[in-house]
Amino acid sequence: MAVVPEDAAPAAASPSPAGATDPTAGSSDNEITVEETSYVRTEPQQDGSVPPVVTTDMEVLHDKVKKQVIKEGQGKVPSKFSTCFVHYRAWVQSSVHKFEDTWQEQHPVEIVIGKGKARSDMTVEERIEAADRRKLEGNDYFKEKKFDEAMQQYEMAVAYMGDDFMFQLFGKYRDMALAVKNPCHLNTAACLIKHKRFDEAIAQCSIVLSEDETNVKALFRRGKAKAELGQTEAAREDFLKAKKHSPEDKEILRELRLLAEQDKAMYQKQKELYKGLFGPRPQPKPKTTNPLLVFWRWLVSLISYLAKMFTRKND
């Protein structure tokens, strides 16, 4: 849906993934219940440098706000008080200058339908609790091998704990948040590896390692992604660090053994290649005897002998 403020005149954005939950007040102020969860997963348009071409009718929502539908949505319609996480792009209409792109920033915006408690109005405990629920839903999808759906839930869980929020946390609250946030990054990395999106998996693991450089799962999964990309030495380095903190882990030992076997196979392959390029080492040729040369040497020796005998006789 495109929303265009007439004065500032940005053309808004492309369809985006939206997760909808229905948080309502429970029996106490600290409780949040979830009645229903749904999501729509779409990919960003390939060309996000210019506003999309829209041919639908324009609807006036406000004196300075107009709306045009770029593409009809799909999935369940969020109910009142639902919290939706939305991606969008925005351009200045007069210059077609794009000034915001949440796809590129990988940071969806939270919108509350109707009224209700927005993420920014939640307490620290409420935000961590809401993120944990999303994480658990993602785990259920992961067990069912629904990796796209799982990543969607992990993304929304992490959205509750953005950089601004984490920057304000210290002590036990930071530990509580990281106990939810880090597994979301690690599980997202596992999903990305399943989809063979290894560079993105490496990035997710690196986020965790920036907070906890000894995290064995992060080191292992980053090493596995690097190994799949052929970055053998970097992968070995991550596996060895993981082994240092978990020396009996069979999966880590297996990956190190596989790398050693790959190195051995590569060495043999290179050895055969170089052998074919330069050929076998030349062997010295046996000396051949020329009969004429032998006879000539014999004749010279005979003449020399007869000359000596003749000299002695004269003496």
Backbone torsions as a table, in degrees:
resi	resn	phi	psi	omega
1	MET	NA	134.7	179.3
2	ALA	-102.6	126.6	177.0
3	VAL	-116.1	120.7	-171.5
4	VAL	-121.7	101.5	171.3
5	PRO	-66.9	127.9	-169.9
6	GLU	-66.5	-35.9	-178.2
7	ASP	-75.7	-57.7	-179.2
8	ALA	-70.3	-28.4	172.4
9	ALA	56.9	44.8	168.4
10	PRO	-86.6	143.9	172.3
11	ALA	-90.7	124.5	-175.3
12	ALA	-94.7	-174.4	-135.9
13	ALA	-93.6	-178.1	-176.9
14	SER	-82.8	163.2	175.0
15	PRO	-61.9	152.3	-172.7
16	SER	-147.5	166.1	175.8
17	PRO	-67.8	138.7	178.1
18	ALA	-135.7	127.1	174.2
19	GLY	-103.1	136.2	-178.9
20	ALA	-121.9	127.0	171.1
21	THR	-125.5	170.2	-178.4
22	ASP	-124.5	74.6	178.5
23	PRO	-76.5	123.7	176.3
24	THR	-130.4	160.2	-178.0
25	ALA	-66.2	136.6	178.8
26	GLY	-94.6	-146.7	-177.6
27	SER	-73.9	-18.9	177.5
28	SER	-136.0	170.7	-177.5
29	ASP	-65.2	-25.4	-176.0
30	ASN	-90.1	-2.3	-178.6
31	GLU	-97.2	140.0	174.1
32	ILE	-132.5	121.9	179.5
33	THR	-100.8	149.2	178.8
34	VAL	-116.5	114.1	-177.9
35	GLU	-88.6	-33.6	-173.8
36	GLU	-156.2	144.4	178.3
37	THR	-132.3	134.1	174.2
38	SER	-148.0	163.2	179.7
39	TYR	-151.3	159.0	173.3
40	VAL	-128.9	123.4	-178.2
41	ARG	-109.7	116.1	174.6
42	THR	-130.8	155.6	178.5
43	GLU	-94.7	151.2	178.4
44	PRO	-66.5	152.9	176.2
45	GLN	-61.5	148.2	-176.4
46	GLN	-61.4	-43.1	-178.7
47	ASP	-103.4	101.0	-179.7
48	GLY	-104.4	16.3	-176.6
49	SER	-83.6	-22.1	-178.9
50	VAL	-129.0	156.6	178.8
51	PRO	-62.3	148.9	177.7
52	PRO	-70.2	153.4	176.1
53	VAL	-81.4	122.4	-176.9
54	VAL	-117.9	127.4	-177.1
55	THR	-115.1	0.4	-178.5
56	THR	-77.6	165.7	179.5
57	ASP	-67.6	147.6	179.9
58	MET	-94.0	135.4	179.6
59	GLU	-112.8	132.4	179.7
60	VAL	-88.1	116.2	179.4
61	LEU	-93.8	-27.7	-174.1
62	HIS	-157.5	168.8	179.8
63	ASP	-54.4	-34.7	-176.7
64	LYS	-118.4	12.0	-178.5
65	VAL	-128.7	128.1	176.4
66	LYS	-124.4	155.7	-177.1
67	LYS	-131.4	137.7	169.3
68	GLN	-133.8	139.4	179.9
69	VAL	-86.9	119.8	177.4
70	ILE	-76.8	-47.6	-178.7
71	LYS	-151.0	135.8	179.8
72	GLU	-63.8	139.8	-179.7
73	GLY	-76.9	177.1	177.7
74	GLN	-140.8	165.9	-179.3
75	GLY	89.1	-172.9	-177.9
76	LYS	-73.8	145.7	176.1
77	VAL	-81.1	125.4	-179.4
78	PRO	-59.8	138.3	179.1
79	SER	-83.2	171.3	179.8
80	LYS	-61.3	142.7	-178.0
81	PHE	75.5	3.9	178.7
82	SER	-72.6	149.0	174.9
83	THR	-101.9	123.1	-178.5
84	CYS	-116.1	142.4	175.2
85	PHE	-109.1	121.3	-167.9
86	VAL	-126.4	139.5	170.0
87	HIS	-99.8	147.0	177.5
88	TYR	-154.6	162.1	170.7
89	ARG	-124.8	147.2	-178.4
90	ALA	-137.8	136.5	179.1
91	TRP	-124.7	154.0	169.5
92	VAL	-81.9	125.6	-172.2
93	GLN	-62.9	-40.8	-174.6
94	SER	-69.9	-38.1	-176.0
95	SER	-108.5	-5.2	-176.2
96	VAL	55.3	35.3	177.6
97	HIS	-91.0	122.7	179.0
98	LYS	-81.5	120.0	-176.9
99	PHE	-110.3	-5.1	177.0
100	GLU	-156.2	140.9	-179.3
101	ASP	-152.8	100.0	-178.2
102	THR	-72.9	-20.9	174.1
103	TRP	-61.9	-47.4	-177.8
104	GLN	-67.0	-38.3	-179.2
105	GLU	-80.1	-12.3	-177.5
106	GLN	52.7	46.3	180.0
107	HIS	-140.0	93.2	-178.7
108	PRO	-67.1	155.9	-179.6
109	VAL	-97.6	140.3	179.1
110	GLU	-91.7	130.5	177.2
111	ILE	-128.4	129.9	177.3
112	VAL	-100.6	122.7	-179.5
113	ILE	-74.7	126.4	-179.8
114	GLY	74.5	-112.1	178.0
115	LYS	-138.4	170.5	-177.4
116	GLY	147.8	-174.4	-177.3
117	LYS	-89.6	113.9	177.8
118	ALA	-77.6	163.4	-178.8
119	ARG	-56.9	-40.4	-177.9
120	SER	-66.9	-19.4	-179.7
121	ASP	-93.6	-4.2	-178.4
122	MET	-79.0	154.0	171.1
123	THR	-74.7	168.6	178.4
124	VAL	-58.2	-45.6	-179.3
125	GLU	-61.7	-40.1	-179.1
126	GLU	-65.7	-41.5	-179.9
127	ARG	-66.1	-41.5	179.1
128	ILE	-66.4	-39.5	178.8
129	GLU	-64.7	-43.1	178.6
130	ALA	-63.8	-41.2	178.1
131	ALA	-63.9	-39.1	-179.4
132	ASP	-65.3	-37.8	176.9
133	ARG	-61.4	-43.6	177.9
134	ARG	-61.0	-42.1	-179.7
135	LYS	-61.1	-44.0	-179.7
136	LEU	-64.5	-38.1	175.9
137	GLU	-63.9	-40.4	176.6
138	GLY	-62.2	-39.4	178.3
139	ASN	-62.0	-39.5	178.0
140	ASP	-62.7	-43.5	177.5
141	TYR	-63.2	-39.3	-179.4
142	PHE	-62.5	-42.6	178.8
143	LYS	-60.8	-30.6	178.4
144	GLU	-86.6	4.4	-179.1
145	LYS	63.1	28.2	173.4
146	LYS	-96.5	78.5	-168.2
147	PHE	-71.1	-34.8	177.8
148	ASP	-64.7	-44.3	179.5
149	GLU	-65.1	-38.7	178.7
150	ALA	-63.0	-45.3	179.3
151	MET	-61.5	-35.4	178.1
152	GLN	-60.7	-44.1	-179.7
153	GLN	-67.8	-40.2	178.5
154	TYR	-64.6	-38.9	178.6
155	GLU	-61.9	-42.5	-179.7
156	MET	-71.0	-31.7	175.7
157	ALA	-64.2	-44.9	-179.8
158	VAL	-65.1	-31.5	-179.8
159	ALA	-61.5	-26.5	176.5
160	TYR	-70.2	-18.8	-174.3
161	MET	-126.2	62.0	179.4
162	GLY	-70.8	176.9	-176.6
163	ASP	-59.9	-41.5	-179.4
164	ASP	-62.2	-39.9	179.9
165	PHE	-68.3	-46.7	-177.7
166	MET	-65.2	-32.5	-178.8
167	PHE	-62.6	-26.3	-176.7
168	GLN	-88.7	-6.7	-173.5
169	LEU	-95.5	142.3	177.0
170	PHE	-140.3	160.2	173.5
171	GLY	60.6	-134.8	-172.8
172	LYS	-65.1	-31.7	-179.4
173	TYR	-68.2	-38.7	176.4
174	ARG	-65.7	-40.9	178.1
175	ASP	-62.6	-41.0	178.8
176	MET	-62.7	-42.5	-179.0
177	ALA	-67.5	-43.7	-180.0
178	LEU	-66.0	-29.7	178.6
179	ALA	-65.2	-21.3	175.7
180	VAL	-99.2	-43.3	-173.8
181	LYS	-67.0	-47.7	-176.4
182	ASN	-61.5	-44.9	176.0
183	PRO	-60.0	-31.2	177.2
184	CYS	-64.3	-43.9	177.2
185	HIS	-64.1	-42.5	-178.3
186	LEU	-66.5	-40.8	179.3
187	ASN	-70.2	-34.8	174.4
188	THR	-62.2	-41.8	177.8
189	ALA	-60.4	-40.6	178.4
190	ALA	-62.6	-41.2	177.3
191	CYS	-63.9	-42.7	-178.7
192	LEU	-64.9	-36.9	176.2
193	ILE	-64.2	-39.7	177.0
194	LYS	-60.7	-34.3	179.4
195	HIS	-89.1	4.9	179.8
196	LYS	61.3	30.5	175.1
197	ARG	-100.4	72.4	-166.8
198	PHE	-70.9	-37.7	179.4
199	ASP	-61.2	-41.3	179.0
200	GLU	-68.1	-35.6	177.6
201	ALA	-63.8	-40.8	177.8
202	ILE	-60.3	-42.4	-179.8
203	ALA	-62.7	-41.1	179.8
204	GLN	-64.9	-41.8	179.0
205	CYS	-66.7	-36.6	-178.9
206	SER	-65.7	-31.9	176.1
207	ILE	-60.7	-44.3	179.6
208	VAL	-65.9	-43.0	-177.8
209	LEU	-67.6	-22.8	175.6
210	SER	-68.3	-24.2	177.0
211	GLU	-96.9	-32.9	-175.5
212	ASP	-143.1	92.3	-173.0
213	GLU	-71.4	-8.7	178.8
214	THR	-105.9	11.9	-178.4
215	ASN	-66.3	113.2	-173.1
216	VAL	-65.6	-42.5	-179.6
217	LYS	-63.4	-41.0	179.6
218	ALA	-64.6	-43.8	178.7
219	LEU	-63.5	-43.1	-178.6
220	PHE	-65.1	-47.7	-176.8
221	ARG	-70.6	-34.7	175.7
222	ARG	-66.9	-40.2	176.9
223	GLY	-62.3	-39.7	179.6
224	LYS	-65.2	-42.0	178.7
225	ALA	-65.6	-40.9	178.4
226	LYS	-64.7	-39.7	178.6
227	ALA	-62.0	-39.4	178.9
228	GLU	-65.8	-28.6	178.6
229	LEU	-85.9	1.5	-180.0
230	GLY	82.7	10.1	178.6
231	GLN	-87.2	71.5	-168.7
232	THR	-61.3	-49.4	-175.8
233	GLU	-66.5	-40.8	178.1
234	ALA	-65.1	-38.1	178.0
235	ALA	-65.3	-44.0	179.5
236	ARG	-60.8	-39.4	179.3
237	GLU	-60.5	-43.6	178.4
238	ASP	-66.2	-41.7	-179.4
239	PHE	-64.5	-39.7	179.7
240	LEU	-67.1	-37.4	175.8
241	LYS	-64.8	-41.8	178.4
242	ALA	-64.6	-40.0	179.7
243	LYS	-63.9	-34.9	179.4
244	LYS	-58.7	-36.3	-177.6
245	HIS	-95.7	-14.1	177.6
246	SER	-144.5	72.7	-170.5
247	PRO	-65.8	-21.0	-177.2
248	GLU	-98.7	3.7	-177.2
249	ASP	-66.6	118.3	-175.4
250	LYS	-67.5	-34.9	-179.3
251	GLU	-67.3	-39.9	178.5
252	ILE	-65.2	-46.0	178.7
253	LEU	-61.5	-36.7	178.9
254	ARG	-65.2	-43.8	-179.6
255	GLU	-65.6	-38.6	177.0
256	LEU	-65.2	-38.7	177.5
257	ARG	-65.3	-39.8	177.6
258	LEU	-63.5	-40.5	178.1
259	LEU	-64.1	-39.6	178.3
260	ALA	-63.8	-40.3	177.8
261	GLU	-66.1	-38.7	177.1
262	GLN	-64.4	-40.5	178.1
263	ASP	-62.4	-43.6	179.8
264	LYS	-63.5	-43.3	179.1
265	ALA	-64.9	-39.3	178.7
266	MET	-65.7	-38.8	178.6
267	TYR	-62.6	-45.4	179.5
268	GLN	-63.6	-39.2	179.3
269	LYS	-64.3	-44.2	178.9
270	GLN	-66.2	-37.3	178.2
271	LYS	-61.3	-44.3	178.2
272	GLU	-67.0	-36.8	-179.8
273	LEU	-64.5	-47.7	-179.7
274	TYR	-66.7	-34.0	177.5
275	LYS	-63.5	-39.6	177.9
276	GLY	-70.4	-32.0	-179.0
277	LEU	-70.8	-44.7	-173.2
278	PHE	-99.3	-11.2	177.8
279	GLY	75.9	172.1	178.8
280	PRO	-68.9	156.2	179.8
281	ARG	-67.0	129.3	-177.4
282	PRO	-65.4	138.0	178.4
283	GLN	-95.2	145.9	178.0
284	PRO	-64.9	136.1	-178.8
285	LYS	-77.7	138.3	177.2
286	PRO	-66.9	144.6	179.8
287	LYS	-72.7	135.8	178.0
288	THR	-102.6	146.0	-177.7
289	THR	-104.0	125.5	178.1
290	ASN	-92.2	117.8	-178.1
291	PRO	-58.0	-38.8	-178.9
292	LEU	-64.7	-37.7	178.9
293	LEU	-66.9	-39.2	178.0
294	VAL	-62.2	-45.3	-180.0
295	PHE	-63.3	-41.8	-179.3
296	TRP	-63.8	-43.7	177.0
297	ARG	-61.8	-39.5	178.6
298	TRP	-63.9	-41.3	-178.8
299	LEU	-66.1	-41.8	178.4
300	VAL	-62.8	-40.6	179.2
301	SER	-64.9	-38.7	179.8
302	LEU	-65.9	-45.3	-179.8
303	ILE	-63.4	-39.9	179.2
304	SER	-64.0	-39.2	179.6
305	TYR	-65.8	-45.8	-179.9
306	LEU	-63.4	-36.1	179.4
307	ALA	-65.3	-40.8	178.6
308	LYS	-64.9	-42.3	179.8
309	MET	-63.5	-38.9	-179.5
310	PHE	-66.4	-38.3	179.4
311	THR	-64.4	-45.1	178.8
312	ARG	-60.8	-39.7	-178.4
313	LYS	-64.3	-41.7	179.4
314	ASN	-66.2	-33.1	179.4
315	ASP	-71.1	NA	NA
